[in-house]
Amino acid sequence: MAETWIRLLGPPRIESPGAAPPQPKGRKAWAVLAYLALQPDGASRGRTATLLFPDAADPLGALRWNLSELRRTLPGISLTGDPLRLAVLPPWHCDALELVGATPGGGADPRRFEGQLMEGLSFADSPVFDSWLADQRYRLENCVQSLLYEGSLAALAAGAPADAVELASRALRRDPFHADCTAVLVKALVALGEHRRAREEVTKCADLYHRELGLPLPAEVRRALSDSEPVADPELHATAATVRSYLDAGSASLSAGAVDRGLDQLRLAVVLAQRAGQPAPDRHLVAESLVTLAGALIHQAGGRGAEVADFLHRALSAEAPDGVSRTAAAALRELGYLSVQRGVPDRAAGWLERAMQAAQGIPEEQARILAIQGMLASDTAHYGDAVGAFAESGRLAREVGNRRQQAFSDALLGRVHLLRGDLELAAAALDRALAGVAAEHWTAFEPFVAGVRGEVHLAAGRLEEAAALIDRAWVMAELAGDHCYLALAAGAEARLFLAHGDLAAAEHWIDRGLEPKPWYLWYTARLLDAAAEVFLAMGSPRAPGFVDRLAALASRSGMREFAVRALSHRAALGDEAAAQAVPWLAKEIDNPALDAYLATRHGAAL
């Protein structure tokens, strides 16, 4: 049967081979369609009517007319119930739905997704919907960009560098500052033997960063041109035994704190694994070596760029990605973790779902995956789901005796309770995490736990106790050089001095926190939120800039609570449309602490 497409990306339209299909009449019909398409759990009729027809004499009647128009012109969809749910029936398709539902590694062609959501349409007469639409445009643009990046990595790992060049180039046309895409492009050009063009791309990137940002060439781009594998002793036999010896040695070095030596040993293990058994190397051993190296780079050396993602995609190419496999599950989990930290929740959810399928019957790996799913749920303000995921992760970690995983899950659970204002629960979870960190001598993770525990004291008004832990978190983060924990601790210091009424000191800490660039974008959003509060309190002309940065980041990354908080800051700056949107979008988030904050700030306006 001929396929018919509902195109919501670009100018909205219905496409079908043959005769031109009927099109829904009026921009509000398209608005209803787009809104319901991107509400996977449905939306009540009353809420949808109020959102889209705020000035109509009969909002529900206006909604019924537009639903009738959609049913008349789109026989391939089902619109039923209250809450209203939209289903697209074969052979019909919807590009926006296929974009957000694209399974990572599932072969979706990112070149199909062109244009902005509902391009060319605006809804000034429905300001709350207009705000929702702006958020969704950021979100879907981020999705397309990530799909192009992932596709270029997968093509490079599969030995198709020409495809990698095309996809990375498309991504860079959308965002020329995407250093990881530039790194993939350079790697692919080198693989094709186009060394001159690779050098030209590096020079172009260096010029762009210097001219527009005043920054040097990103390290990952520089490494992409100069990367070379370590040279193994030619007399060293490449066997499974020697590979495992280097994997064990690398893990031991990392545990002893010798990170550089450990990474060198793991890189050598990868080289030996690729040589072992030639001409037909042990694909599982290659995959295991690549995942071990990638995990060490991520969790021991702060690796987040194209190099690490390339290792993980190469591992999935070597290891059959379907079926139960500890190695595949770990690779998929790490890709999900990277997507969470990059703020691409739709892609992260897909990677983690695949990881859980590969980890069936492996409780230690399931505990790790659940913890990352909890991070994702927390970052996107699905706090109930986050609590459930962290609790189950902790239970499985206790069963298998993984004390570090218990501490990690407890710490993130404590963060959720802090954000929701459940301070006693937060303190209990974080005290358990601190005990676990001490027992494991896990100093690398201490800055996070100490910083969040300090913020619990701060929220409870215990400023001296808060200062002791927050100061310790800053020192430990600075000693470790961890950009994420530095941003977290600096934001906590700023909130502490804001509570003391010392706005100059708060401003100082905001500026210090902005110096490093956290890999985990949630930390950036939290710091920007603190910056907005500080500069609004100061009456500073810097405030609107921070509010705009927070709004863009939160929208692009699906951080729903930060999106609401950005609107609240805009309302405090006098934006009436933002003030109307605040209570509407806040209702979608189950967070008593947010409700109390907004009620205190906006009072009767809510």
C-alpha positions as CSV (number, residue, x, y, z in Angstrom):
1,M,0.0,0.0,0.0
2,A,1.2,3.5,-0.7
3,E,2.6,5.4,2.2
4,T,1.1,8.7,3.3
5,W,3.2,11.0,5.5
6,I,2.1,13.6,8.0
7,R,4.9,16.1,7.8
8,L,5.2,18.2,10.9
9,L,8.8,19.1,10.3
10,G,9.1,22.0,7.9
11,P,6.0,23.6,6.6
12,P,3.2,21.2,7.8
13,R,1.6,19.2,5.1
14,I,0.3,15.8,4.1
15,E,2.3,13.9,1.4
16,S,1.1,10.9,-0.6
17,P,2.0,9.5,-4.0
18,G,-0.4,10.2,-6.8
19,A,-3.2,12.8,-6.4
20,A,-2.7,15.6,-3.9
21,P,-4.3,14.5,-0.6
22,P,-6.6,16.8,1.3
23,Q,-5.0,19.1,3.8
24,P,-6.4,20.2,7.2
25,K,-7.7,23.7,7.1
26,G,-6.4,26.3,9.5
27,R,-3.3,26.6,11.6
28,K,-5.2,25.6,14.8
29,A,-6.0,22.2,13.3
30,W,-2.3,21.7,12.7
31,A,-1.6,22.9,16.2
32,V,-4.0,20.3,17.7
33,L,-2.3,17.6,15.5
34,A,1.2,18.5,16.6
35,Y,0.3,18.9,20.3
36,L,-1.4,15.5,20.5
37,A,1.3,13.8,18.4
38,L,3.9,14.8,21.0
39,Q,1.8,13.8,24.0
40,P,2.5,10.1,24.3
41,D,0.3,9.8,27.4
42,G,-2.5,11.8,25.9
43,A,-4.0,15.2,26.9
44,S,-7.3,16.0,28.4
45,R,-9.9,17.6,26.2
46,G,-10.3,20.5,28.6
47,R,-6.6,21.2,28.9
48,T,-6.1,21.0,25.2
49,A,-9.0,23.3,24.5
50,T,-7.8,25.9,27.1
51,L,-4.3,25.7,25.7
52,L,-5.2,26.3,22.0
53,F,-8.4,28.3,22.2
54,P,-7.9,30.6,25.3
55,D,-10.1,33.4,23.9
56,A,-12.8,31.3,22.3
57,A,-16.4,31.7,23.6
58,D,-16.6,27.9,23.6
59,P,-13.1,26.4,23.8
60,L,-14.4,22.8,23.8
61,G,-16.6,23.5,20.8
62,A,-13.6,24.9,18.9
63,L,-11.6,21.8,19.8
64,R,-14.4,19.5,18.6
65,W,-14.5,21.4,15.2
66,N,-10.8,21.0,14.7
67,L,-10.8,17.3,15.7
68,S,-13.6,16.8,13.2
69,E,-11.5,18.6,10.5
70,L,-8.5,16.3,11.3
71,R,-10.6,13.1,11.1
72,R,-12.1,14.3,7.8
73,T,-8.8,14.9,6.1
74,L,-6.6,12.3,7.8
75,P,-8.3,8.9,7.6
76,G,-5.0,7.3,8.7
77,I,-5.2,8.6,12.3
78,S,-7.2,7.7,15.3
79,L,-8.2,10.5,17.7
80,T,-10.3,9.2,20.6
81,G,-10.9,9.3,24.3
82,D,-10.4,11.7,27.2
83,P,-7.5,12.1,27.6
84,L,-7.3,12.5,23.9
85,R,-4.8,10.1,22.3
86,L,-3.5,10.2,18.7
87,A,-2.5,7.0,16.9
88,V,-1.1,6.8,13.4
89,L,-2.4,3.8,11.5
90,P,-0.4,1.9,8.8
91,P,0.4,2.8,6.0
92,W,0.4,6.3,7.4
93,H,3.5,7.8,9.1
94,C,4.3,11.0,11.0
95,D,7.8,12.3,10.8
96,A,7.9,13.9,14.2
97,L,6.7,10.6,15.9
98,E,9.3,8.6,13.9
99,L,12.0,11.1,15.0
100,V,11.4,10.9,18.7
101,G,10.7,7.2,18.6
102,A,13.7,6.2,16.4
103,T,15.5,3.2,18.0
104,P,19.2,4.0,18.5
105,G,21.1,1.9,16.1
106,G,17.9,0.9,14.4
107,G,18.8,2.2,11.0
108,A,16.6,5.3,10.9
109,D,17.9,7.6,8.2
110,P,18.5,11.0,9.8
111,R,18.5,12.6,6.3
112,R,14.7,12.2,6.2
113,F,14.2,14.8,9.0
114,E,14.4,18.3,7.6
115,G,13.0,21.6,8.8
116,Q,11.7,23.1,12.0
117,L,8.6,21.8,13.8
118,M,5.5,23.6,12.3
119,E,7.8,25.8,10.3
120,G,6.3,29.2,9.4
121,L,3.5,29.1,11.9
122,S,3.2,31.2,15.0
123,F,0.5,31.4,17.7
124,A,0.7,34.8,19.4
125,D,-3.1,34.4,20.2
126,S,-2.3,31.3,22.2
127,P,0.8,32.4,24.2
128,V,1.1,29.3,26.3
129,F,0.9,27.0,23.3
130,D,3.5,29.2,21.6
131,S,5.8,28.7,24.6
132,W,5.2,24.9,24.4
133,L,5.9,25.0,20.6
134,A,9.2,26.9,21.1
135,D,10.3,24.2,23.6
136,Q,9.4,21.4,21.3
137,R,11.3,23.0,18.4
138,Y,14.5,23.1,20.4
139,R,13.9,19.5,21.5
140,L,13.3,18.1,18.0
141,E,16.2,20.0,16.5
142,N,18.4,18.5,19.2
143,C,17.1,15.1,18.3
144,V,17.9,15.4,14.7
145,Q,21.4,16.7,15.5
146,S,22.0,13.7,17.8
147,L,20.7,11.3,15.2
148,L,23.1,12.7,12.6
149,Y,26.0,12.5,15.0
150,E,25.1,8.9,16.1
151,G,24.6,7.9,12.4
152,S,28.0,9.3,11.5
153,L,29.7,7.3,14.3
154,A,27.8,4.1,13.4
155,A,28.9,4.5,9.7
156,L,32.5,5.0,10.7
157,A,32.4,2.0,13.0
158,A,30.8,-0.1,10.2
159,G,33.6,0.7,7.8
160,A,31.6,3.2,5.7
161,P,33.6,6.5,6.1
162,A,32.0,8.1,3.1
163,D,28.6,7.8,4.7
164,A,30.1,9.2,8.0
165,V,31.5,12.2,6.1
166,E,28.1,13.0,4.6
167,L,26.2,12.7,7.9
168,A,28.8,14.6,9.9
169,S,28.8,17.3,7.3
170,R,25.0,17.6,7.5
171,A,25.2,17.9,11.3
172,L,27.9,20.6,11.0
173,R,25.7,22.6,8.6
174,R,23.1,22.7,11.4
175,D,25.6,23.5,14.1
176,P,29.2,24.4,13.0
177,F,30.3,24.5,16.7
178,H,29.6,20.8,17.3
179,A,33.2,19.7,18.0
180,D,32.4,16.0,18.2
181,C,30.9,16.0,14.7
182,T,34.0,17.8,13.5
183,A,36.1,15.1,15.1
184,V,34.1,12.3,13.4
185,L,34.3,14.1,10.1
186,V,38.1,14.4,10.4
187,K,38.4,10.7,11.4
188,A,36.3,9.7,8.4
189,L,38.3,11.8,6.0
190,V,41.5,10.2,7.3
191,A,40.0,6.8,6.9
192,L,39.2,7.7,3.2
193,G,42.8,8.8,2.7
194,E,41.8,12.5,2.3
195,H,44.4,13.8,4.7
196,R,44.6,17.3,3.1
197,R,40.9,17.8,3.4
198,A,41.0,16.5,7.0
199,R,43.7,19.1,7.9
200,E,41.6,21.8,6.2
201,E,38.6,20.9,8.4
202,V,40.7,21.1,11.5
203,T,42.0,24.6,10.4
204,K,38.5,25.7,9.7
205,C,37.3,24.6,13.1
206,A,40.3,26.3,14.8
207,D,39.5,29.6,13.0
208,L,35.8,29.4,13.9
209,Y,36.4,28.8,17.6
210,H,39.1,31.5,17.7
211,R,37.1,34.1,15.8
212,E,33.6,33.5,17.3
213,L,34.3,32.3,20.8
214,G,37.9,33.3,21.5
215,L,38.7,29.7,22.3
216,P,41.4,27.3,21.2
217,L,40.8,24.3,18.9
218,P,38.8,21.7,20.9
219,A,41.0,18.8,22.1
220,E,38.8,16.1,20.5
221,V,39.3,17.7,17.1
222,R,43.0,17.9,17.5
223,R,43.2,14.3,18.7
224,A,41.1,13.1,15.7
225,L,43.8,14.3,13.3
226,S,46.8,13.1,15.4
227,D,45.4,9.9,17.0
228,S,47.6,6.9,16.6
229,E,47.2,3.5,18.3
230,P,49.9,2.4,20.7
231,V,52.6,0.2,19.2
232,A,52.7,-3.2,20.8
233,D,56.0,-5.1,21.1
234,P,56.2,-7.2,17.9
235,E,57.6,-10.1,20.0
236,L,54.5,-10.0,22.2
237,H,52.1,-12.7,21.1
238,A,48.6,-11.3,20.6
239,T,46.5,-14.0,22.3
240,A,43.4,-14.0,24.4
241,A,45.6,-14.5,27.4
242,T,47.8,-11.5,26.8
243,V,44.7,-9.3,26.0
244,R,43.2,-10.3,29.3
245,S,46.4,-9.7,31.1
246,Y,46.5,-6.1,29.9
247,L,42.8,-5.6,30.7
248,D,43.5,-6.8,34.3
249,A,46.6,-4.7,34.5
250,G,44.7,-1.6,33.3
251,S,41.9,-2.1,35.8
252,A,44.5,-2.5,38.6
253,S,46.3,0.6,37.6
254,L,43.1,2.6,37.5
255,S,42.1,1.3,41.0
256,A,45.5,2.4,42.3
257,G,44.9,5.9,40.9
258,A,47.4,5.6,38.1
259,V,45.0,6.7,35.4
260,D,47.4,7.5,32.6
261,R,49.2,4.2,32.9
262,G,45.9,2.3,33.2
263,L,44.5,3.9,30.0
264,D,47.8,3.1,28.1
265,Q,47.4,-0.6,29.2
266,L,43.8,-0.7,28.1
267,R,44.6,0.9,24.7
268,L,47.3,-1.7,24.2
269,A,44.7,-4.4,25.1
270,V,42.5,-3.1,22.2
271,V,45.4,-3.3,19.8
272,L,46.3,-6.8,20.8
273,A,42.6,-7.9,20.7
274,Q,42.4,-6.7,17.1
275,R,45.6,-8.7,16.2
276,A,44.7,-11.8,18.1
277,G,43.4,-14.7,16.0
278,Q,44.1,-12.9,12.7
279,P,42.9,-13.1,10.0
280,A,39.7,-13.7,12.0
281,P,40.0,-11.9,15.4
282,D,37.8,-12.8,18.4
283,R,35.0,-10.3,17.9
284,H,33.8,-10.6,21.5
285,L,37.3,-10.0,22.9
286,V,37.6,-6.9,20.7
287,A,34.2,-5.6,21.9
288,E,35.1,-6.3,25.5
289,S,38.4,-4.5,25.2
290,L,36.8,-1.5,23.5
291,V,34.0,-1.2,26.1
292,T,36.5,-1.5,29.0
293,L,38.6,1.3,27.5
294,A,35.6,3.5,26.8
295,G,34.3,3.0,30.3
296,A,37.6,3.9,31.8
297,L,37.8,7.1,29.7
298,I,34.3,8.1,30.7
299,H,34.5,7.5,34.4
300,Q,38.2,7.9,35.1
301,A,39.3,10.6,32.6
302,G,36.2,12.6,31.9
303,G,36.0,11.4,28.3
304,R,32.7,12.4,26.7
305,G,33.6,13.2,23.1
306,A,33.7,11.4,19.7
307,E,36.7,9.2,20.6
308,V,34.7,7.5,23.4
309,A,31.5,7.2,21.4
310,D,33.5,5.8,18.5
311,F,34.9,3.0,20.7
312,L,31.4,2.1,21.9
313,H,30.0,2.0,18.4
314,R,32.9,-0.1,17.2
315,A,32.2,-2.5,20.2
316,L,28.6,-2.9,19.1
317,S,29.7,-3.6,15.5
318,A,32.0,-6.3,16.8
319,E,29.5,-7.8,19.4
320,A,26.1,-8.9,18.1
321,P,23.9,-6.1,19.5
322,D,20.8,-8.3,19.8
323,G,20.2,-10.9,22.5
324,V,21.6,-11.1,26.0
325,S,25.2,-9.9,26.3
326,R,27.0,-8.3,29.2
327,T,29.4,-6.5,26.8
328,A,26.6,-5.2,24.6
329,A,24.6,-4.1,27.6
330,A,27.6,-2.2,28.9
331,A,28.2,-0.5,25.6
332,L,24.5,0.4,25.2
333,R,24.4,1.7,28.8
334,E,27.4,3.9,28.3
335,L,25.9,5.4,25.1
336,G,22.7,6.1,27.1
337,Y,24.8,7.7,29.9
338,L,26.5,9.9,27.3
339,S,23.2,10.9,25.9
340,V,21.8,11.7,29.4
341,Q,24.8,13.9,30.0
342,R,24.6,15.6,26.6
343,G,20.9,16.4,27.3
344,V,19.3,14.3,24.6
345,P,16.6,12.4,26.6
346,D,14.8,10.9,23.6
347,R,18.0,9.2,22.4
348,A,19.1,8.3,25.9
349,A,15.8,6.4,26.6
350,G,16.2,4.3,23.5
351,W,19.8,3.3,24.3
352,L,18.9,2.4,27.9
353,E,15.9,0.4,26.8
354,R,18.1,-1.6,24.5
355,A,20.7,-2.0,27.3
356,M,18.1,-3.5,29.6
357,Q,17.0,-6.0,27.0
358,A,20.7,-7.1,26.6
359,A,21.1,-7.3,30.4
360,Q,18.3,-9.8,31.1
361,G,19.4,-12.1,33.9
362,I,22.5,-10.0,34.7
363,P,21.4,-8.1,37.9
364,E,24.7,-6.2,38.4
365,E,24.4,-4.7,35.0
366,Q,20.7,-4.1,35.5
367,A,21.5,-2.1,38.6
368,R,23.8,0.2,36.6
369,I,21.3,0.7,33.9
370,L,18.5,1.5,36.3
371,A,20.6,4.1,37.9
372,I,21.1,5.9,34.6
373,Q,17.4,5.6,33.8
374,G,16.8,7.2,37.2
375,M,19.2,10.1,36.2
376,L,17.3,10.5,33.0
377,A,13.9,10.6,34.8
378,S,15.2,13.0,37.4
379,D,16.7,15.4,34.8
380,T,13.4,15.5,32.9
381,A,11.4,16.0,36.1
382,H,9.7,12.6,36.1
383,Y,10.6,12.3,39.8
384,G,8.3,9.4,40.7
385,D,9.9,7.3,38.0
386,A,13.3,8.4,39.2
387,V,12.7,7.3,42.8
388,G,11.5,3.9,41.6
389,A,14.5,3.4,39.4
390,F,17.0,4.4,42.1
391,A,15.3,2.2,44.7
392,E,15.4,-0.9,42.4
393,S,19.0,-0.1,41.4
394,G,20.0,0.0,45.1
395,R,18.2,-3.2,45.8
396,L,19.9,-5.1,43.0
397,A,23.3,-3.6,44.0
398,R,22.8,-4.8,47.6
399,E,22.0,-8.3,46.3
400,V,25.2,-8.6,44.3
401,G,27.3,-6.8,46.9
402,N,28.3,-3.8,44.7
403,R,28.9,-1.1,47.4
404,R,29.9,1.6,44.9
405,Q,26.7,1.1,42.9
406,Q,24.7,1.4,46.1
407,A,26.4,4.6,47.0
408,F,25.8,6.0,43.5
409,S,22.1,5.2,43.5
410,D,21.6,6.5,47.0
411,A,23.4,9.8,46.1
412,L,21.2,10.3,43.1
413,L,18.1,9.3,45.1
414,G,19.1,12.0,47.6
415,R,19.3,14.5,44.9
416,V,15.7,13.8,43.8
417,H,14.5,14.1,47.4
418,L,16.3,17.4,47.7
419,L,14.7,18.8,44.5
420,R,11.3,17.7,45.8
421,G,11.9,19.3,49.2
422,D,11.8,15.9,51.0
423,L,14.7,16.9,53.2
424,E,14.6,14.1,55.8
425,L,14.6,11.5,53.0
426,A,17.3,13.3,51.2
427,A,19.5,13.4,54.3
428,A,19.0,9.7,54.9
429,A,19.9,8.7,51.4
430,L,22.9,11.0,51.2
431,D,24.2,9.8,54.6
432,R,24.1,6.2,53.3
433,A,25.9,7.3,50.2
434,L,28.6,9.1,52.2
435,A,29.1,6.0,54.3
436,G,29.5,3.9,51.2
437,V,32.0,6.4,49.7
438,A,34.1,6.3,52.9
439,A,34.0,2.5,53.0
440,E,35.1,2.3,49.4
441,H,37.6,5.1,49.6
442,W,35.8,6.6,46.6
443,T,37.2,10.1,46.8
444,A,36.4,10.8,43.1
445,F,32.7,10.7,43.9
446,E,32.8,12.5,47.2
447,P,32.5,16.0,45.8
448,F,29.0,15.2,44.4
449,V,27.7,13.6,47.6
450,A,29.2,16.2,49.9
451,G,27.9,19.0,47.8
452,V,24.3,17.7,47.6
453,R,24.3,16.9,51.3
454,G,25.5,20.5,52.0
455,E,22.5,21.7,49.9
456,V,20.2,19.7,52.1
457,H,21.5,21.6,55.1
458,L,21.1,24.8,53.2
459,A,17.5,24.1,52.3
460,A,16.9,23.3,56.0
461,G,18.4,26.6,57.1
462,R,21.5,25.1,58.7
463,L,24.0,27.4,57.1
464,E,27.1,26.5,59.1
465,E,26.7,22.8,58.4
466,A,26.0,23.6,54.8
467,A,29.1,25.7,54.4
468,A,31.4,23.0,55.8
469,L,30.2,20.4,53.3
470,I,29.9,22.7,50.3
471,D,33.4,24.1,50.9
472,R,34.7,20.5,51.1
473,A,32.9,19.6,47.9
474,W,34.6,22.6,46.1
475,V,38.1,21.7,47.4
476,M,37.7,18.0,46.5
477,A,36.3,18.9,43.0
478,E,39.1,21.3,42.4
479,L,41.7,18.8,43.4
480,A,40.1,16.2,41.0
481,G,39.7,18.8,38.2
482,D,36.2,17.5,37.6
483,H,34.3,20.1,35.6
484,C,30.8,18.8,36.6
485,Y,31.5,18.8,40.3
486,L,33.1,22.2,40.1
487,A,30.0,23.6,38.6
488,L,27.8,21.9,41.1
489,A,29.9,23.1,44.1
490,A,30.1,26.7,42.7
491,G,26.4,26.8,42.3
492,A,25.9,25.6,45.9
493,E,28.4,28.2,47.1
494,A,26.4,30.9,45.2
495,R,23.1,29.8,46.8
496,L,24.8,29.7,50.2
497,F,26.0,33.3,49.9
498,L,22.6,34.3,48.5
499,A,21.0,33.0,51.7
500,H,23.5,35.1,53.7
501,G,22.5,38.1,51.6
502,D,26.1,38.5,50.3
503,L,25.3,39.1,46.6
504,A,28.8,40.1,45.6
505,A,30.2,36.8,46.9
506,A,27.3,34.9,45.2
507,E,28.2,36.6,41.9
508,H,31.9,35.7,42.4
509,W,30.9,32.0,42.7
510,I,28.6,32.1,39.7
511,D,31.5,33.4,37.6
512,R,33.9,30.8,39.0
513,G,31.4,28.0,38.2
514,L,31.0,29.2,34.6
515,E,34.7,28.9,33.9
516,P,34.8,25.1,33.5
517,K,32.5,23.6,31.0
518,P,30.6,20.7,32.6
519,W,30.1,17.6,30.4
520,Y,26.8,16.9,32.2
521,L,24.4,19.6,31.0
522,W,22.1,19.3,34.0
523,Y,24.8,20.9,36.1
524,T,25.1,23.7,33.6
525,A,21.3,24.3,33.9
526,R,21.4,24.3,37.7
527,L,24.2,26.8,37.7
528,L,22.4,29.0,35.2
529,D,19.3,28.8,37.3
530,A,21.3,30.0,40.3
531,A,22.9,32.7,38.2
532,A,19.4,34.0,37.2
533,E,18.3,34.2,40.8
534,V,21.5,36.0,41.9
535,F,21.4,38.6,39.1
536,L,17.7,39.2,39.5
537,A,18.3,39.8,43.2
538,M,21.0,42.2,42.3
539,G,18.9,44.0,39.6
540,S,21.8,43.3,37.3
541,P,21.6,43.8,33.5
542,R,23.3,40.4,33.3
543,A,20.1,38.6,34.4
544,P,18.2,38.4,31.1
545,G,21.2,36.8,29.3
546,F,21.4,34.0,31.9
547,V,17.6,33.5,31.8
548,D,17.7,33.2,28.0
549,R,20.6,30.7,28.2
550,L,18.7,28.6,30.8
551,A,15.5,28.7,28.7
552,A,17.3,27.5,25.5
553,L,19.3,24.7,27.3
554,A,16.2,23.5,29.2
555,S,14.0,23.4,26.1
556,R,16.7,21.7,24.0
557,S,17.4,19.1,26.6
558,G,13.9,18.3,27.9
559,M,14.6,19.6,31.4
560,R,11.0,20.4,32.2
561,E,11.5,21.9,35.6
562,F,14.3,24.2,34.5
563,A,12.1,25.2,31.6
564,V,9.4,26.3,34.1
565,R,12.0,28.0,36.2
566,A,13.3,29.9,33.2
567,L,9.7,31.1,32.5
568,S,9.4,32.1,36.1
569,H,12.5,34.2,35.8
570,R,11.2,35.8,32.6
571,A,7.9,36.6,34.4
572,A,10.0,38.3,37.1
573,L,11.6,40.4,34.4
574,G,8.1,41.5,33.2
575,D,7.3,39.0,30.4
576,E,3.5,38.6,30.5
577,A,3.4,35.6,28.1
578,A,5.9,33.8,30.3
579,A,3.8,34.6,33.4
580,Q,0.8,32.9,31.7
581,A,2.8,29.8,30.8
582,V,4.3,29.2,34.2
583,P,1.3,27.7,36.0
584,W,0.3,25.8,32.9
585,L,3.6,24.0,32.5
586,A,4.2,23.6,36.2
587,K,1.0,21.5,36.5
588,E,2.7,18.8,34.4
589,I,5.4,18.4,37.1
590,D,4.8,16.6,40.4
591,N,7.1,18.6,42.7
592,P,5.7,20.2,45.8
593,A,9.0,22.2,46.2
594,L,8.5,23.8,42.8
595,D,4.9,24.6,43.6
596,A,5.9,26.3,46.8
597,Y,8.7,28.2,45.1
598,L,6.3,29.5,42.4
599,A,3.6,30.4,44.9
600,T,6.0,32.3,47.0
601,R,7.4,34.1,44.0
602,H,4.3,34.9,42.0
603,G,1.6,34.7,44.7
604,A,-1.9,35.4,43.4
605,A,-0.6,35.5,39.8
606,L,-0.7,31.7,39.8
